[in-house]
Amino acid sequence: MEPPEDQDGRSFVEVINEKYSPENFPYRRGPGMVVVPTVGPQGSPMKDRLNLPSVLVLNNCGISRAGDQAEIAAFCSHVMELDLSHNKLQDWREISKIVANIPNLDFLNLSSNPLAGGTLEPRFAEAFSRVRRLVLNNTQVSWASVLLLAQGIPELEELFLCLNEYSSVSASSVACPTLRLLHITDNSLQHWAEVRKFGSLFPSLDTLVMANNNLASIQDNKDILQRLFPNLRSINLNNSGLNRWEDIEKLNYFPKLEEVRLQGIPLLQAYTNAERRSLMIAQLPSISLLNGSVVSDSEREDAERFFIRYYLDYPEEELPYRYHSLVTKYGKLEPLAEIDLRPRCRAQVEVHCEEKVEQVNIRLDQTVAELKKQLTTVVQLSTQSMRLYYIDKCSAFGPEEMKYNTRALHSYSIQDGDEILVVPKTK
């Protein structure tokens, strides 16, 4: 249901009174629900009591301002998670009034609020100091505001900045040492020079999600990557612009990296799904999770052996560095024999009829009756005048009469060089 049209929007206090009024939920009591007595004057629209959960969801409610701060403090002292996404909040002063009066707030979602033109002053940023998880997706919030928040929140652990049209970010001399997860998908970060700044800004970064950014390459050397990202355990580069195996090899320079997502990159478009996975696993010896799937020891060994055979015919100057280390581990493997497991469809057999012997190519998908018809011109007998016997050249058993006209020839396992004996029926 769409919120009522209001040029100035509605206040946070108005919305919680409307949404959580006892008149709407007269019997609602349960885990996370708190009944708060109101302290307003007689006739207050807040009625007598409000039912407020510790996880407060107020998305798409038309909120543009805070309302009475005393009432926020009275109603929301127990609230730990607050979802204010898809509202009309654009003034950081109003947002800070809400957040400052929720003392136990751990999670805050401000996604899809129009924050592009707002200026965050340091005194407003202080209100967010207790938040550990902050979501600012699709807000077009300025990078300067992001830095103020990151530096002003002493225990910030997770930061979501998707769909904000960032093509560059600025560095800062003040780091955010507690951030472990940075989710910055669907932006326009094409150059590694921008990604490099995340290392100095967030030295404890554990998970970097950068899907859909069209990143062109990874440009730093081993020493720099080890120094900038000493704790990075997981990286998501899905739908990036990586198109060189050298960039994949550089992922080995992140000292703690164990999970990688690399789907939809130009480099892998020419390969089959099986080839993509095997080549990636072989290139990344420390990875235990690839594209969300566990890499087992047996899968790794198969992939590494595949990798050696894949590059067997490449000239020396085109061989990847990983090839030589794997040859040292397994030796220079021979190509696998190509085995055709498709059922045979024809066989070359010897047809014997009295003194006559002829080589005949027969279809194995036909029946005994159809074979008899084929042989009428070879032995000059009608189908009713012949008996057929199959002789397996590799079997110690004698001829087997082919007495069932509807039986398919492939069921006899006929091979090239076997014999078909035609015996005329006696009258």
C-alpha positions in Angstrom: 0.0 0.0 0.0 1.4 3.4 -1.0 1.8 6.0 1.7 -0.5 9.0 1.6 0.7 11.8 -0.7 2.3 14.5 1.4 4.6 17.2 -0.1 6.7 17.3 3.1 6.4 13.6 3.8 5.7 12.2 7.3 7.6 12.1 10.5 9.2 8.9 12.0 7.0 9.4 15.1 3.8 9.7 13.1 4.5 6.4 11.2 5.4 4.3 14.2 2.2 5.6 15.9 0.1 4.6 12.9 1.8 1.3 12.2 2.2 0.0 15.7 -0.9 1.4 17.4 -2.8 -1.1 19.7 -5.9 -0.4 17.6 -4.2 -2.1 14.7 -2.6 -5.0 16.7 -4.9 -5.3 19.9 -3.6 -8.8 20.7 -0.1 -8.6 19.4 2.4 -9.8 22.0 5.5 -11.9 21.4 9.3 -12.1 21.3 10.8 -8.7 20.5 7.6 -6.9 21.2 7.6 -4.1 23.8 4.6 -2.3 25.2 5.5 1.3 25.8 3.3 3.6 27.8 3.0 7.0 26.2 3.8 10.2 28.1 2.0 12.7 25.8 -0.7 15.1 26.9 -4.4 14.1 27.1 -5.8 13.7 23.7 -2.5 12.7 22.1 -2.9 10.7 18.9 -0.5 8.1 20.3 -3.4 6.6 22.4 -2.3 4.8 25.5 0.2 2.3 24.4 2.4 1.2 21.4 3.6 -2.3 20.4 7.1 -2.0 19.1 9.4 -4.8 17.9 13.1 -4.8 18.4 13.4 -5.2 14.6 11.6 -2.1 13.3 10.7 -2.1 9.6 9.4 1.2 8.3 10.2 1.0 4.6 8.2 2.8 2.0 6.3 4.9 4.5 7.0 8.4 3.1 9.2 9.4 6.1 11.1 12.6 5.6 11.8 13.9 9.1 12.2 12.6 12.7 9.5 14.2 14.7 9.6 14.6 18.5 13.0 13.2 19.7 11.7 12.6 23.2 9.0 10.3 21.8 11.6 8.4 19.7 13.7 7.9 22.8 10.7 6.7 24.8 9.4 4.3 22.1 12.7 2.9 20.6 15.1 2.4 23.5 15.0 -1.4 22.9 15.2 -1.3 19.0 18.3 -3.0 17.6 17.5 -3.1 13.9 15.9 -0.3 11.8 14.8 -0.5 8.2 14.1 3.0 6.8 14.6 2.1 3.1 12.5 3.6 0.3 11.5 6.7 2.2 12.0 10.4 1.6 14.9 11.1 4.0 17.4 13.5 2.5 18.5 15.6 5.4 21.3 14.1 7.6 20.2 16.3 10.5 16.8 14.5 10.5 18.3 11.1 10.2 20.7 11.8 13.0 17.8 12.8 15.3 16.3 9.4 14.8 19.5 7.4 15.2 20.7 9.4 18.2 17.6 8.5 20.2 17.9 4.7 19.6 20.7 3.8 22.0 20.9 0.0 21.1 20.8 0.4 17.3 23.0 -2.2 15.7 21.7 -2.3 12.1 20.5 0.6 10.0 19.1 0.4 6.4 18.8 3.7 4.6 18.7 2.3 1.0 16.8 4.2 -1.7 16.5 7.4 0.2 17.5 10.5 -1.8 20.8 11.4 -0.1 22.7 12.7 -3.1 22.4 16.4 -2.2 22.7 16.0 1.6 25.7 17.3 3.5 26.8 15.2 6.4 28.5 17.4 9.1 30.8 15.7 11.6 28.5 16.5 14.5 25.7 14.6 12.8 27.9 11.6 12.0 28.5 11.2 15.8 24.9 10.0 16.2 25.8 6.8 14.2 28.6 5.8 16.6 26.8 2.6 17.9 25.8 1.2 14.5 27.7 -1.9 13.4 26.0 -2.7 10.1 25.1 0.2 7.7 23.2 -0.1 4.4 23.3 2.8 2.0 22.4 1.1 -1.3 21.0 3.3 -4.1 21.2 6.5 -2.1 23.9 8.3 -4.2 25.4 9.3 -0.9 28.7 11.1 -1.5 32.0 9.4 -0.8 32.9 12.2 1.5 29.9 11.3 3.7 30.8 7.6 3.6 34.3 8.5 4.9 32.8 10.6 7.7 30.5 7.8 8.7 33.2 5.1 8.5 35.6 7.2 10.6 32.9 8.2 13.1 31.6 4.7 13.8 34.2 3.0 16.1 32.9 -0.5 15.7 31.5 -0.5 12.1 31.7 -4.1 10.7 29.6 -4.2 7.5 29.0 -1.4 4.9 26.7 -1.7 1.9 27.2 0.8 -0.9 25.6 -0.7 -4.0 24.1 1.2 -6.9 25.6 4.5 -6.0 27.3 5.3 -9.3 30.8 5.5 -7.9 33.5 5.7 -10.6 36.2 6.8 -8.1 36.8 7.0 -4.4 39.1 9.2 -2.4 41.7 8.0 0.1 41.9 9.1 3.7 44.7 9.3 6.3 42.2 8.0 8.9 41.3 4.3 8.5 38.3 2.3 9.7 40.0 -0.6 11.4 37.0 -2.6 12.3 35.2 -3.0 8.9 35.1 -6.6 7.8 32.6 -6.6 4.9 32.4 -4.1 2.1 29.5 -4.7 -0.4 30.0 -2.2 -3.3 28.4 -4.0 -6.3 26.8 -2.3 -9.3 28.9 0.8 -9.4 31.4 2.0 -12.0 34.8 1.1 -10.5 36.8 0.1 -13.5 40.3 0.9 -12.4 42.3 -1.0 -9.8 43.7 2.3 -8.5 40.3 2.9 -6.9 40.1 -0.6 -5.4 43.6 -0.3 -3.9 42.3 2.5 -1.7 40.0 0.1 0.1 43.0 -1.7 1.5 44.4 1.3 3.3 40.9 2.5 4.4 39.8 -0.9 5.7 42.9 -2.8 6.9 40.8 -5.6 8.5 38.7 -6.2 5.4 37.6 -9.9 5.3 35.0 -9.9 2.4 35.0 -7.6 -0.6 31.9 -7.9 -2.9 32.6 -6.0 -6.1 30.3 -7.7 -8.7 29.1 -5.8 -11.7 31.8 -3.1 -11.7 33.6 -4.0 -14.9 37.0 -3.9 -13.2 39.5 -4.2 -16.1 42.5 -5.7 -14.3 44.4 -6.2 -11.0 47.5 -4.1 -11.4 49.5 -4.3 -8.1 52.4 -6.7 -7.5 52.6 -9.4 -4.8 54.2 -7.2 -2.2 51.7 -4.4 -2.5 48.7 -6.8 -2.5 50.0 -8.6 0.6 50.5 -5.3 2.4 47.1 -3.7 1.4 44.9 -6.7 1.9 46.5 -8.9 4.7 43.1 -10.2 6.0 41.0 -10.5 2.8 39.4 -14.0 2.9 36.7 -13.6 0.2 36.3 -11.6 -3.0 33.5 -11.4 -5.5 34.4 -10.2 -9.0 31.4 -11.6 -10.9 30.7 -9.8 -14.1 33.9 -7.8 -13.9 36.0 -7.0 -17.0 38.9 -9.3 -16.2 40.2 -10.8 -19.5 43.8 -12.0 -18.7 45.0 -15.1 -16.8 47.7 -12.9 -15.2 44.9 -11.2 -13.2 43.6 -14.6 -12.0 47.2 -15.6 -10.9 47.4 -12.4 -8.9 44.6 -13.5 -6.7 47.2 -15.9 -5.2 49.0 -12.9 -3.7 46.2 -12.2 -1.2 47.7 -14.1 1.8 44.4 -15.3 3.4 42.1 -15.6 0.3 40.1 -18.8 0.3 36.8 -17.9 -1.4 36.5 -16.4 -5.0 33.5 -15.7 -7.2 34.4 -15.1 -10.9 31.4 -15.8 -13.0 30.5 -13.8 -16.1 34.0 -12.5 -16.9 35.2 -12.0 -20.5 38.3 -14.3 -19.9 36.1 -17.4 -19.5 33.6 -16.9 -22.2 35.4 -19.2 -24.7 35.5 -22.2 -22.4 32.9 -24.8 -21.4 31.6 -24.8 -17.9 33.7 -27.8 -17.0 36.9 -26.2 -18.5 36.2 -22.9 -16.6 36.0 -24.5 -13.3 39.0 -26.9 -13.8 41.3 -24.1 -15.1 40.3 -21.8 -12.3 40.8 -24.4 -9.5 44.2 -25.3 -10.9 45.3 -21.6 -11.1 44.2 -20.9 -7.5 45.8 -23.5 -5.2 44.6 -21.9 -1.9 41.0 -21.5 -2.8 38.5 -23.8 -1.0 35.3 -22.2 -2.3 34.9 -21.3 -6.0 31.6 -19.6 -7.1 29.9 -20.8 -4.0 30.9 -24.5 -4.4 33.4 -26.4 -2.2 36.6 -27.5 -3.9 37.3 -31.1 -2.7 40.8 -32.6 -2.7 39.8 -35.0 -5.4 38.4 -32.3 -7.6 41.5 -30.2 -7.1 43.7 -33.1 -8.2 41.6 -33.8 -11.3 41.6 -30.1 -12.2 45.4 -29.8 -11.8 45.9 -32.9 -14.0 43.5 -31.4 -16.5 45.4 -28.2 -16.5 48.7 -29.9 -17.4 47.1 -31.8 -20.3 45.3 -28.7 -21.5 48.6 -26.8 -22.0 50.6 -29.8 -23.4 50.7 -28.5 -26.9 51.3 -24.8 -26.1 54.7 -23.3 -27.0 57.0 -22.7 -24.0 56.7 -18.9 -24.1 52.9 -19.2 -23.7 52.8 -21.6 -20.8 51.4 -20.0 -17.5 53.7 -20.0 -14.5 51.3 -22.5 -12.7 52.0 -25.1 -15.4 55.6 -25.6 -14.4 54.8 -26.0 -10.7 52.1 -28.6 -11.5 54.5 -30.5 -13.8 56.9 -30.6 -10.9 54.1 -32.0 -8.7 52.6 -34.6 -11.2 55.2 -35.0 -14.0 54.5 -34.3 -17.6 51.3 -36.3 -18.2 50.3 -38.0 -21.4 47.1 -37.0 -23.1 44.1 -39.1 -22.1 43.0 -41.7 -24.6 39.8 -40.8 -26.4 37.2 -43.5 -25.9 34.0 -43.4 -27.9 31.3 -44.7 -25.5 28.5 -44.3 -28.0 26.8 -47.6 -29.0 28.0 -49.1 -32.3 25.6 -48.6 -35.2 27.2 -50.8 -37.9 29.5 -53.9 -38.2 31.4 -55.6 -40.9 30.6 -59.4 -40.8 31.4 -62.5 -42.8 28.2 -64.1 -44.2 28.7 -67.9 -44.9 26.1 -69.8 -46.9 27.2 -73.3 -48.0 30.4 -72.7 -50.0 29.8 -69.0 -50.4 31.5 -66.3 -48.2 30.9 -62.6 -48.5 31.8 -59.5 -46.4 28.6 -57.6 -45.6 28.2 -54.3 -43.7 25.1 -54.5 -41.5 23.1 -52.1 -39.4 23.0 -53.0 -35.8 19.8 -51.1 -35.1 17.7 -53.4 -37.3 15.9 -56.6 -36.4 16.7 -60.2 -37.3 13.8 -60.1 -39.8 15.3 -57.0 -41.5 18.7 -58.7 -41.7 17.1 -61.7 -43.4 15.6 -59.3 -46.0 19.0 -57.7 -46.5 20.7 -61.1 -47.1 18.2 -62.4 -49.7 20.2 -60.8 -52.5 23.5 -62.1 -51.0 22.6 -65.8 -50.6 19.8 -66.0 -53.2 17.3 -67.3 -50.7 13.9 -66.0 -49.6 13.4 -64.9 -46.0 11.2 -67.9 -45.3 13.9 -70.3 -46.7 16.8 -69.4 -44.4 17.9 -69.9 -40.8 20.5 -67.5 -39.3 23.2 -68.3 -36.8 25.5 -65.8 -35.1 29.1 -66.9 -34.5 31.1 -64.7 -32.1 34.8 -65.0 -33.2 36.0 -64.4 -29.6 33.7 -66.9 -27.9 34.3 -70.5 -27.2 30.6 -71.3 -27.5 29.1 -72.5 -30.7 26.8 -70.7 -33.1 23.7 -69.1 -31.6 20.5 -69.4 -33.7 18.9 -66.0 -34.4 15.4 -67.4 -34.2 13.4 -64.4 -33.0 12.6 -62.1 -35.9 11.8 -59.1 -33.7 15.1 -59.2 -31.8 17.4 -56.2 -32.4 20.9 -57.1 -33.7 22.7 -54.9 -31.2 21.5 -57.2 -28.4 23.9 -59.9 -29.8 26.9 -57.5 -29.3 28.0 -58.2 -32.9 31.6 -56.9 -33.6 33.6 -56.4 -36.8 34.8 -59.8 -38.1 32.1 -61.9 -36.5 30.2 -64.4 -38.7 26.6 -64.9 -39.8 25.9 -68.4 -40.9 23.0 -68.8 -43.3 21.5 -72.3 -43.5 18.8 -73.1 -46.1 15.7 -74.7 -44.6 15.0 -78.2 -45.7 11.6 -79.0 -47.2 
